[in-house]
Amino acid sequence: MKKLLLHGCILAFLSSPVVAQEINVVREVDSNNYDPHKSTARAAAEVLFMVGDTLVSLEPDMKTISDGLAKSWEVSQDGKTYTFHLKDGIKFCDGREMTAEDVVYSFKRWIDPETKSPVEWRAGEVKSITAPDPKTVVYELEAPFSELLYQLTQSFATIIDKADVERLGKDFGVTGLNGTGPYCWGEWLPRDRMTITRHEGYDWGPTFYTNEGAPHLAKITWQIVPEENTRTVALMTSQSQVTQYIPQIALAQLRNAPNIEIHRSDEAFWTWFIGFKVDKPTVADTAVRRAMNLAVDQEALARDILFGEVTPAYSYISENALDWDNSLNDSLLRYDPEEAKRILDEAGWVPGSDGIRAKDGVKLEPLTYIQGGSTWQKLAEFTQAELLKVGIGMQIQIFDPTIFWGRVATQEFDAFGMSYPYISAGDALNLYFLSQNIPTPNRMNWNDEETDDLLAEGRHATDDATRATAYGKVLKKVHDAAVWLPLYHEPMNIVQSNLLEPIVPHNNYGAGLYKGLDLKFRD
């Protein structure tokens, strides 16, 4: 009964008449905060792309770098110096004109050790960032970084206002953020909703958008609805107009709904996995990690739990991603529970009277952290049941997404559930396997000098072959060590009401609506 009442409250909020040029977007989870330098949550990126801007932008093909706050740029022949030329008339939401000094401040805060940004590496090995005049930014690196422009399209590179940061202190990105984006911060009610409103006068958006001015919509409400059936009902009854958070079981039904459109993108990659903290008891044993990979049937997961809408994953990145090494295919771990049992027996993990294995008095019960929401609960329960069949008693602890990110930066757990976006092997591997990224986002505590050297070689490469070879060696090393248990690769599906003009899915960091400039109701 309480569950029904809760759903009723959510639907009551959503069912208020849609005011012209306002939409509700339902999503599963919230962010821990909206500070671009401190959150790696997709929920943060979804809002930051709209309330802020970056120097350069990524087109929906996930390959082409386009204009952003910068109208043009040049790269030196040695690949170390980038010179950006800013557009005219850019203003923050409070009306102040943005200058090159704001860009310099934003990037320096990003890489400042005191900021403790989990994504500082994405800025490259910075030598200096300067503003020779109000419209020019010079970004100089110690060494070439083949993906710098792509990284500068990410929400972490959002340009922010120094005065706003200093005024709000620890509440920056919590109670407000003064950005230059097409929308302005309205109000954030954690675990409930975020509202953003049109930035009047905005006319400096990326040129790949049809809309050259301010957004068509006056207001967007990002509504947190953890229960997947409620999100589906909200779309079918036009209480919400768009979402990418529809359960796979509902997609077939919605494809036949007369008032719904679904737009799919395979232009980027999103992979779901369970990572192991490789220096913790039980999962420190490579035999245990390999057995866990062999014990889980990814095909059954994709077919029975996710209704064939995803691709089973045996690799840490999609085999369609840039710099995937095809030679790895024959060595990937695939479902073989009998081999999992044999490996555990050989390694000395003996089943007890309760069926759970133990060794030297330590039971094989890895503690796994996941974030709340229906998706991870289903995945964790499926994995738990599969592991139990071979004598592994995975323990699950669930955290609200607003605190989950802080908890997975600790050393208190053995494994964690995660999903992530990327466009290439380098994008994925540098994120998770650099030793400097311990304790987060390298939550596995993978600390390997050869890995660091190979990742540096890939980042600094100025030719495709050198980059691909270096990243291929890293992929082999981490796969052989079974650092993760990959689950599945997921496409982007934007589900929308046909009251809206057709939406082109944008997959940058999985934020399907990106800047939202072309969002509008049909005439």
ROBA-417030 format. One record per residue (C-alpha): z, y, x. Coordinates in steps of 0.5 Angstrom, whole numbers. Last residue first. Layout:
{c3 Z	c2 Y	c1 X} $
...
//
This chain:
{c3 -68	c2 46	c1 7} $
{c3 -65	c2 40	c1 11} $
{c3 -58	c2 42	c1 14} $
{c3 -58	c2 43	c1 21} $
{c3 -56	c2 41	c1 28} $
{c3 -61	c2 43	c1 33} $
{c3 -56	c2 47	c1 37} $
{c3 -51	c2 41	c1 37} $
{c3 -49	c2 41	c1 45} $
{c3 -49	c2 34	c1 46} $
{c3 -49	c2 30	c1 39} $
{c3 -49	c2 23	c1 42} $
{c3 -43	c2 25	c1 47} $
{c3 -44	c2 18	c1 51} $
{c3 -43	c2 22	c1 58} $
{c3 -50	c2 25	c1 56} $
{c3 -53	c2 20	c1 51} $
{c3 -57	c2 25	c1 47} $
{c3 -59	c2 22	c1 40} $
{c3 -65	c2 26	c1 37} $
{c3 -62	c2 28	c1 30} $
{c3 -66	c2 28	c1 24} $
{c3 -65	c2 34	c1 19} $
{c3 -58	c2 33	c1 15} $
{c3 -58	c2 32	c1 8} $
{c3 -60	c2 25	c1 10} $
{c3 -53	c2 23	c1 12} $
{c3 -53	c2 21	c1 19} $
{c3 -51	c2 15	c1 24} $
{c3 -53	c2 16	c1 31} $
{c3 -53	c2 9	c1 35} $
{c3 -53	c2 9	c1 42} $
{c3 -54	c2 3	c1 46} $
{c3 -48	c2 -2	c1 48} $
{c3 -47	c2 -7	c1 54} $
{c3 -42	c2 -12	c1 53} $
{c3 -36	c2 -16	c1 56} $
{c3 -35	c2 -15	c1 63} $
{c3 -29	c2 -18	c1 67} $
{c3 -28	c2 -14	c1 73} $
{c3 -26	c2 -14	c1 80} $
{c3 -29	c2 -21	c1 80} $
{c3 -29	c2 -21	c1 88} $
{c3 -36	c2 -23	c1 88} $
{c3 -38	c2 -18	c1 83} $
{c3 -35	c2 -13	c1 87} $
{c3 -38	c2 -15	c1 94} $
{c3 -45	c2 -16	c1 90} $
{c3 -45	c2 -9	c1 87} $
{c3 -43	c2 -6	c1 93} $
{c3 -49	c2 -9	c1 97} $
{c3 -54	c2 -7	c1 92} $
{c3 -51	c2 1	c1 92} $
{c3 -53	c2 1	c1 100} $
{c3 -60	c2 -2	c1 99} $
{c3 -62	c2 2	c1 93} $
{c3 -60	c2 9	c1 97} $
{c3 -64	c2 7	c1 103} $
{c3 -70	c2 5	c1 99} $
{c3 -70	c2 11	c1 94} $
{c3 -70	c2 16	c1 100} $
{c3 -65	c2 22	c1 102} $
{c3 -59	c2 18	c1 102} $
{c3 -52	c2 21	c1 102} $
{c3 -49	c2 18	c1 96} $
{c3 -52	c2 11	c1 98} $
{c3 -49	c2 12	c1 105} $
{c3 -43	c2 14	c1 102} $
{c3 -42	c2 9	c1 97} $
{c3 -43	c2 4	c1 103} $
{c3 -38	c2 7	c1 107} $
{c3 -33	c2 7	c1 102} $
{c3 -35	c2 0	c1 100} $
{c3 -34	c2 -2	c1 107} $
{c3 -27	c2 1	c1 108} $
{c3 -24	c2 -3	c1 102} $
{c3 -19	c2 0	c1 97} $
{c3 -20	c2 -3	c1 90} $
{c3 -13	c2 0	c1 87} $
{c3 -16	c2 -3	c1 80} $
{c3 -15	c2 4	c1 77} $
{c3 -20	c2 7	c1 81} $
{c3 -21	c2 12	c1 75} $
{c3 -15	c2 14	c1 77} $
{c3 -10	c2 11	c1 82} $
{c3 -14	c2 11	c1 86} $
{c3 -20	c2 15	c1 86} $
{c3 -20	c2 16	c1 94} $
{c3 -22	c2 9	c1 95} $
{c3 -28	c2 10	c1 91} $
{c3 -30	c2 4	c1 87} $
{c3 -30	c2 7	c1 80} $
{c3 -34	c2 13	c1 79} $
{c3 -38	c2 12	c1 86} $
{c3 -40	c2 5	c1 83} $
{c3 -42	c2 8	c1 76} $
{c3 -46	c2 14	c1 78} $
{c3 -49	c2 10	c1 84} $
{c3 -51	c2 4	c1 80} $
{c3 -55	c2 9	c1 75} $
{c3 -55	c2 13	c1 68} $
{c3 -47	c2 12	c1 67} $
{c3 -43	c2 12	c1 61} $
{c3 -36	c2 8	c1 60} $
{c3 -32	c2 3	c1 57} $
{c3 -24	c2 1	c1 59} $
{c3 -19	c2 -4	c1 57} $
{c3 -14	c2 -5	c1 63} $
{c3 -11	c2 -10	c1 67} $
{c3 -4	c2 -12	c1 71} $
{c3 0	c2 -6	c1 69} $
{c3 5	c2 -1	c1 71} $
{c3 2	c2 2	c1 77} $
{c3 0	c2 9	c1 73} $
{c3 -6	c2 12	c1 72} $
{c3 -7	c2 8	c1 66} $
{c3 -1	c2 11	c1 62} $
{c3 -4	c2 18	c1 63} $
{c3 -10	c2 16	c1 60} $
{c3 -7	c2 12	c1 54} $
{c3 -3	c2 18	c1 52} $
{c3 -8	c2 22	c1 47} $
{c3 -11	c2 15	c1 46} $
{c3 -5	c2 12	c1 42} $
{c3 -3	c2 6	c1 47} $
{c3 -3	c2 -1	c1 45} $
{c3 0	c2 -7	c1 50} $
{c3 -3	c2 -14	c1 50} $
{c3 -1	c2 -20	c1 54} $
{c3 -6	c2 -25	c1 57} $
{c3 -3	c2 -32	c1 56} $
{c3 -8	c2 -36	c1 61} $
{c3 -8	c2 -43	c1 60} $
{c3 -15	c2 -44	c1 59} $
{c3 -16	c2 -44	c1 52} $
{c3 -11	c2 -38	c1 52} $
{c3 -16	c2 -34	c1 56} $
{c3 -21	c2 -34	c1 50} $
{c3 -16	c2 -32	c1 45} $
{c3 -14	c2 -26	c1 49} $
{c3 -21	c2 -24	c1 50} $
{c3 -22	c2 -24	c1 42} $
{c3 -15	c2 -20	c1 41} $
{c3 -17	c2 -15	c1 46} $
{c3 -24	c2 -14	c1 43} $
{c3 -22	c2 -13	c1 36} $
{c3 -16	c2 -9	c1 38} $
{c3 -21	c2 -5	c1 43} $
{c3 -25	c2 -3	c1 37} $
{c3 -20	c2 -2	c1 31} $
{c3 -17	c2 4	c1 35} $
{c3 -11	c2 4	c1 40} $
{c3 -12	c2 4	c1 47} $
{c3 -11	c2 -2	c1 51} $
{c3 -7	c2 -4	c1 57} $
{c3 -7	c2 -11	c1 59} $
{c3 0	c2 -15	c1 62} $
{c3 -3	c2 -21	c1 66} $
{c3 1	c2 -27	c1 63} $
{c3 0	c2 -33	c1 68} $
{c3 7	c2 -35	c1 69} $
{c3 11	c2 -34	c1 76} $
{c3 15	c2 -39	c1 78} $
{c3 11	c2 -41	c1 84} $
{c3 5	c2 -42	c1 80} $
{c3 5	c2 -42	c1 72} $
{c3 0	c2 -44	c1 67} $
{c3 1	c2 -42	c1 60} $
{c3 1	c2 -49	c1 55} $
{c3 8	c2 -48	c1 52} $
{c3 10	c2 -54	c1 57} $
{c3 7	c2 -51	c1 63} $
{c3 0	c2 -51	c1 65} $
{c3 -1	c2 -51	c1 73} $
{c3 -4	c2 -45	c1 77} $
{c3 -4	c2 -48	c1 84} $
{c3 -11	c2 -45	c1 86} $
{c3 -15	c2 -52	c1 85} $
{c3 -12	c2 -52	c1 78} $
{c3 -14	c2 -45	c1 76} $
{c3 -21	c2 -47	c1 79} $
{c3 -22	c2 -53	c1 75} $
{c3 -19	c2 -50	c1 69} $
{c3 -25	c2 -44	c1 70} $
{c3 -30	c2 -49	c1 71} $
{c3 -28	c2 -52	c1 64} $
{c3 -29	c2 -46	c1 61} $
{c3 -36	c2 -44	c1 63} $
{c3 -38	c2 -38	c1 61} $
{c3 -42	c2 -34	c1 66} $
{c3 -41	c2 -31	c1 73} $
{c3 -46	c2 -27	c1 76} $
{c3 -49	c2 -31	c1 82} $
{c3 -57	c2 -32	c1 80} $
{c3 -57	c2 -25	c1 77} $
{c3 -55	c2 -21	c1 84} $
{c3 -62	c2 -21	c1 87} $
{c3 -64	c2 -17	c1 81} $
{c3 -60	c2 -11	c1 85} $
{c3 -59	c2 -5	c1 80} $
{c3 -61	c2 1	c1 83} $
{c3 -63	c2 5	c1 77} $
{c3 -60	c2 2	c1 70} $
{c3 -64	c2 -4	c1 67} $
{c3 -59	c2 -9	c1 69} $
{c3 -54	c2 -6	c1 66} $
{c3 -48	c2 -4	c1 70} $
{c3 -42	c2 -9	c1 71} $
{c3 -46	c2 -15	c1 70} $
{c3 -44	c2 -21	c1 66} $
{c3 -45	c2 -17	c1 59} $
{c3 -47	c2 -19	c1 53} $
{c3 -52	c2 -14	c1 49} $
{c3 -50	c2 -11	c1 43} $
{c3 -52	c2 -10	c1 36} $
{c3 -51	c2 -18	c1 35} $
{c3 -46	c2 -18	c1 30} $
{c3 -41	c2 -15	c1 34} $
{c3 -35	c2 -20	c1 33} $
{c3 -39	c2 -26	c1 32} $
{c3 -46	c2 -25	c1 36} $
{c3 -43	c2 -20	c1 42} $
{c3 -37	c2 -24	c1 43} $
{c3 -40	c2 -31	c1 42} $
{c3 -45	c2 -29	c1 48} $
{c3 -39	c2 -26	c1 52} $
{c3 -36	c2 -33	c1 52} $
{c3 -29	c2 -31	c1 56} $
{c3 -26	c2 -37	c1 60} $
{c3 -31	c2 -36	c1 66} $
{c3 -29	c2 -29	c1 67} $
{c3 -22	c2 -30	c1 67} $
{c3 -23	c2 -36	c1 72} $
{c3 -26	c2 -31	c1 77} $
{c3 -20	c2 -27	c1 76} $
{c3 -15	c2 -32	c1 77} $
{c3 -19	c2 -35	c1 83} $
{c3 -19	c2 -28	c1 86} $
{c3 -11	c2 -28	c1 86} $
{c3 -9	c2 -21	c1 86} $
{c3 -9	c2 -22	c1 78} $
{c3 -3	c2 -26	c1 78} $
{c3 2	c2 -21	c1 82} $
{c3 -2	c2 -14	c1 83} $
{c3 -6	c2 -12	c1 88} $
{c3 -13	c2 -13	c1 85} $
{c3 -11	c2 -9	c1 79} $
{c3 -16	c2 -12	c1 74} $
{c3 -21	c2 -9	c1 70} $
{c3 -23	c2 -11	c1 63} $
{c3 -30	c2 -9	c1 61} $
{c3 -35	c2 -5	c1 56} $
{c3 -41	c2 -2	c1 58} $
{c3 -45	c2 4	c1 56} $
{c3 -52	c2 6	c1 59} $
{c3 -57	c2 11	c1 58} $
{c3 -64	c2 12	c1 55} $
{c3 -63	c2 6	c1 50} $
{c3 -62	c2 11	c1 44} $
{c3 -62	c2 9	c1 36} $
{c3 -63	c2 14	c1 30} $
{c3 -60	c2 11	c1 24} $
{c3 -61	c2 15	c1 17} $
{c3 -57	c2 15	c1 11} $
{c3 -58	c2 17	c1 4} $
{c3 -62	c2 11	c1 1} $
{c3 -57	c2 6	c1 5} $
{c3 -61	c2 0	c1 7} $
{c3 -60	c2 1	c1 15} $
{c3 -53	c2 3	c1 13} $
{c3 -52	c2 -5	c1 11} $
{c3 -55	c2 -7	c1 17} $
{c3 -50	c2 -2	c1 21} $
{c3 -44	c2 -4	c1 18} $
{c3 -42	c2 -10	c1 22} $
{c3 -43	c2 -6	c1 28} $
{c3 -37	c2 -1	c1 26} $
{c3 -39	c2 6	c1 26} $
{c3 -37	c2 11	c1 31} $
{c3 -43	c2 15	c1 32} $
{c3 -42	c2 20	c1 27} $
{c3 -46	c2 24	c1 22} $
{c3 -45	c2 28	c1 15} $
{c3 -38	c2 26	c1 13} $
{c3 -36	c2 26	c1 6} $
{c3 -43	c2 24	c1 4} $
{c3 -41	c2 18	c1 0} $
{c3 -44	c2 13	c1 5} $
{c3 -41	c2 17	c1 11} $
{c3 -34	c2 17	c1 9} $
{c3 -34	c2 10	c1 7} $
{c3 -36	c2 8	c1 14} $
{c3 -31	c2 12	c1 17} $
{c3 -26	c2 9	c1 12} $
{c3 -28	c2 2	c1 14} $
{c3 -27	c2 3	c1 21} $
{c3 -20	c2 5	c1 21} $
{c3 -18	c2 10	c1 27} $
{c3 -21	c2 17	c1 23} $
{c3 -20	c2 23	c1 27} $
{c3 -24	c2 28	c1 24} $
{c3 -29	c2 33	c1 29} $
{c3 -30	c2 39	c1 24} $
{c3 -36	c2 43	c1 26} $
{c3 -37	c2 50	c1 23} $
{c3 -42	c2 56	c1 22} $
{c3 -48	c2 51	c1 23} $
{c3 -55	c2 53	c1 25} $
{c3 -52	c2 54	c1 32} $
{c3 -54	c2 61	c1 36} $
{c3 -61	c2 62	c1 38} $
{c3 -67	c2 59	c1 41} $
{c3 -67	c2 53	c1 36} $
{c3 -72	c2 48	c1 38} $
{c3 -68	c2 45	c1 44} $
{c3 -71	c2 43	c1 51} $
{c3 -70	c2 51	c1 53} $
{c3 -63	c2 50	c1 54} $
{c3 -58	c2 55	c1 51} $
{c3 -58	c2 62	c1 52} $
{c3 -58	c2 65	c1 46} $
{c3 -51	c2 65	c1 43} $
{c3 -50	c2 72	c1 39} $
{c3 -45	c2 69	c1 34} $
{c3 -41	c2 63	c1 37} $
{c3 -41	c2 58	c1 31} $
{c3 -34	c2 55	c1 30} $
{c3 -30	c2 49	c1 33} $
{c3 -25	c2 45	c1 29} $
{c3 -21	c2 39	c1 32} $
{c3 -18	c2 34	c1 28} $
{c3 -12	c2 29	c1 27} $
{c3 -10	c2 25	c1 33} $
{c3 -8	c2 32	c1 36} $
{c3 -9	c2 38	c1 32} $
{c3 -14	c2 42	c1 35} $
{c3 -16	c2 49	c1 32} $
{c3 -22	c2 54	c1 33} $
{c3 -25	c2 53	c1 40} $
{c3 -32	c2 57	c1 40} $
{c3 -39	c2 54	c1 39} $
{c3 -45	c2 55	c1 42} $
{c3 -42	c2 55	c1 49} $
{c3 -39	c2 60	c1 54} $
{c3 -32	c2 58	c1 54} $
{c3 -25	c2 61	c1 52} $
{c3 -21	c2 54	c1 52} $
{c3 -15	c2 54	c1 47} $
{c3 -8	c2 50	c1 45} $
{c3 -9	c2 44	c1 49} $
{c3 -15	c2 46	c1 54} $
{c3 -11	c2 51	c1 57} $
{c3 -3	c2 49	c1 55} $
{c3 -1	c2 48	c1 62} $
{c3 -2	c2 55	c1 64} $
{c3 -5	c2 59	c1 58} $
{c3 -6	c2 66	c1 61} $
{c3 -8	c2 63	c1 68} $
{c3 -13	c2 59	c1 65} $
{c3 -16	c2 64	c1 60} $
{c3 -16	c2 69	c1 66} $
{c3 -20	c2 64	c1 70} $
{c3 -25	c2 63	c1 64} $
{c3 -29	c2 57	c1 65} $
{c3 -36	c2 54	c1 67} $
{c3 -36	c2 47	c1 65} $
{c3 -38	c2 42	c1 71} $
{c3 -33	c2 36	c1 68} $
{c3 -37	c2 36	c1 62} $
{c3 -43	c2 33	c1 66} $
{c3 -49	c2 37	c1 68} $
{c3 -47	c2 38	c1 75} $
{c3 -47	c2 31	c1 76} $
{c3 -54	c2 30	c1 75} $
{c3 -55	c2 36	c1 79} $
{c3 -51	c2 33	c1 85} $
{c3 -54	c2 26	c1 84} $
{c3 -57	c2 25	c1 91} $
{c3 -51	c2 28	c1 95} $
{c3 -53	c2 31	c1 102} $
{c3 -48	c2 32	c1 107} $
{c3 -43	c2 38	c1 108} $
{c3 -45	c2 41	c1 101} $
{c3 -47	c2 48	c1 100} $
{c3 -47	c2 51	c1 93} $
{c3 -50	c2 58	c1 93} $
{c3 -49	c2 62	c1 86} $
{c3 -53	c2 68	c1 84} $
{c3 -53	c2 73	c1 78} $
{c3 -47	c2 77	c1 80} $
{c3 -49	c2 77	c1 87} $
{c3 -47	c2 73	c1 94} $
{c3 -43	c2 69	c1 89} $
{c3 -40	c2 63	c1 94} $
{c3 -39	c2 56	c1 94} $
{c3 -37	c2 53	c1 100} $
{c3 -37	c2 46	c1 104} $
{c3 -37	c2 41	c1 98} $
{c3 -37	c2 34	c1 99} $
{c3 -40	c2 32	c1 92} $
{c3 -38	c2 35	c1 86} $
{c3 -37	c2 28	c1 82} $
{c3 -32	c2 27	c1 87} $
{c3 -27	c2 31	c1 84} $
{c3 -27	c2 27	c1 78} $
{c3 -20	c2 25	c1 77} $
{c3 -18	c2 32	c1 78} $
{c3 -11	c2 33	c1 81} $
{c3 -12	c2 41	c1 80} $
{c3 -7	c2 42	c1 86} $
{c3 -13	c2 38	c1 90} $
{c3 -18	c2 44	c1 89} $
{c3 -25	c2 41	c1 87} $
{c3 -25	c2 43	c1 80} $
{c3 -21	c2 49	c1 81} $
{c3 -27	c2 51	c1 86} $
{c3 -32	c2 50	c1 81} $
{c3 -29	c2 54	c1 76} $
{c3 -28	c2 60	c1 80} $
{c3 -35	c2 60	c1 83} $
{c3 -38	c2 59	c1 76} $
{c3 -34	c2 65	c1 74} $
{c3 -36	c2 69	c1 80} $
{c3 -43	c2 68	c1 78} $
{c3 -42	c2 72	c1 72} $
{c3 -40	c2 71	c1 65} $
{c3 -40	c2 77	c1 60} $
{c3 -33	c2 78	c1 56} $
{c3 -34	c2 77	c1 49} $
{c3 -28	c2 73	c1 47} $
{c3 -33	c2 67	c1 46} $
{c3 -35	c2 68	c1 53} $
{c3 -42	c2 72	c1 54} $
{c3 -49	c2 70	c1 58} $
{c3 -53	c2 76	c1 57} $
{c3 -58	c2 75	c1 63} $
{c3 -59	c2 68	c1 66} $
{c3 -56	c2 65	c1 72} $
{c3 -60	c2 64	c1 79} $
{c3 -58	c2 58	c1 82} $
{c3 -58	c2 56	c1 90} $
{c3 -57	c2 49	c1 92} $
{c3 -56	c2 48	c1 100} $
{c3 -55	c2 41	c1 103} $
{c3 -61	c2 37	c1 101} $
{c3 -64	c2 38	c1 108} $
{c3 -70	c2 42	c1 105} $
{c3 -66	c2 47	c1 101} $
{c3 -66	c2 46	c1 94} $
{c3 -68	c2 52	c1 89} $
{c3 -65	c2 54	c1 82} $
{c3 -68	c2 56	c1 76} $
{c3 -65	c2 59	c1 69} $
{c3 -58	c2 57	c1 71} $
{c3 -53	c2 57	c1 65} $
{c3 -57	c2 51	c1 63} $
{c3 -64	c2 50	c1 65} $
{c3 -67	c2 43	c1 65} $
{c3 -66	c2 36	c1 69} $
{c3 -70	c2 31	c1 66} $
{c3 -68	c2 23	c1 67} $
{c3 -63	c2 22	c1 61} $
{c3 -69	c2 22	c1 56} $
{c3 -65	c2 27	c1 52} $
{c3 -65	c2 32	c1 57} $
{c3 -60	c2 34	c1 62} $
{c3 -57	c2 41	c1 63} $
{c3 -56	c2 45	c1 69} $
{c3 -51	c2 51	c1 70} $
{c3 -46	c2 48	c1 65} $
{c3 -44	c2 51	c1 58} $
{c3 -38	c2 50	c1 54} $
{c3 -35	c2 50	c1 47} $
{c3 -41	c2 45	c1 45} $
{c3 -41	c2 40	c1 51} $
{c3 -33	c2 41	c1 51} $
{c3 -33	c2 38	c1 44} $
{c3 -36	c2 31	c1 46} $
{c3 -34	c2 31	c1 53} $
{c3 -27	c2 31	c1 51} $
{c3 -28	c2 25	c1 46} $
{c3 -31	c2 21	c1 52} $
{c3 -25	c2 22	c1 55} $
{c3 -25	c2 23	c1 63} $
{c3 -20	c2 29	c1 62} $
{c3 -17	c2 33	c1 67} $
{c3 -23	c2 38	c1 70} $
{c3 -26	c2 39	c1 63} $
{c3 -19	c2 41	c1 60} $
{c3 -20	c2 38	c1 53} $
{c3 -13	c2 34	c1 53} $
{c3 -11	c2 27	c1 51} $
{c3 -18	c2 26	c1 47} $
{c3 -18	c2 23	c1 40} $
{c3 -20	c2 17	c1 37} $
{c3 -25	c2 13	c1 32} $
{c3 -30	c2 19	c1 30} $
{c3 -32	c2 22	c1 24} $
{c3 -36	c2 29	c1 24} $
{c3 -35	c2 34	c1 19} $
{c3 -40	c2 39	c1 17} $
{c3 -41	c2 46	c1 16} $
{c3 -47	c2 50	c1 14} $
{c3 -46	c2 51	c1 7} $
{c3 -39	c2 49	c1 5} $
{c3 -38	c2 41	c1 4} $
{c3 -34	c2 40	c1 -2} $
{c3 -27	c2 37	c1 0} $
{c3 -28	c2 30	c1 0} $
{c3 -26	c2 29	c1 8} $
{c3 -19	c2 32	c1 7} $
{c3 -18	c2 27	c1 1} $
{c3 -21	c2 22	c1 5} $
{c3 -16	c2 22	c1 10} $
{c3 -10	c2 22	c1 5} $
{c3 -13	c2 16	c1 1} $
{c3 -14	c2 12	c1 7} $
{c3 -7	c2 13	c1 9} $
{c3 -5	c2 12	c1 2} $
{c3 -9	c2 5	c1 2} $
{c3 -5	c2 3	c1 9} $
{c3 2	c2 5	c1 6} $
{c3 0	c2 0	c1 0} $
//
